[in-house]
Amino acid sequence: MDELVAVGKITSTHGLRGYMKVLPLTDNLDRFNDLKEVFVVGNTFQQTMIIKDVQLNTHKNLVYILFEGITNVDQVTSLRNSLIKIPLKEVPILPADSYYHYQIVGLKVYDLEDIYLGKVEQIIATGANDVYLLGDTNTNKAILIPALKAVVKSIDIENQKMIVDPPSGLLDI
């Protein structure tokens, strides 16, 4: 099977007729209008589902989805915390120097002197700009790196490496 990419996470029910509230894992909510068949992936299952209806709430950055065959709250509750995924080949190509979250999470991060700082564990949306949460299993410390061009000097997806120039004092503990 093709590699799958998460585009949303089912968080809860929406109403009583089988709609589910989905936290988008994409900046482009409109992409959900183009989806017809997706994979819903939980801890112990993966199933193909057909989208029957999509409603966008751009003010709350949420998507409400109704799948064929899902008609009540109990069915939605059983899918809570599952990921909505699509095949990698269906992911639109981004412009140069733009990346999807799935491409950034997992990168090893080094400073300008090639000192390892940690691995990108999570991307936090702050409103102004994203922040990369770095984790280091050797030191158990977390570092927050702003996702700004002034800080992130290069990203090499092929070699899974990011080079950063952290602002003065950011790494002081």
Protein Blocks (a to p, Z undefined) as FASTA:
>chain_A
ZZdddfbdcfbdedjnopacdddfbfblklmmmpmbdcdddfkbccddddfbdcddfkno
pacdddehiabfklmmmmgoiacdddfklpccddehiacfklmgopacddfkopafbdcf
bdcdehjaccdddddfklopacdddddfklmmbdcfknopacddddehklpZZ
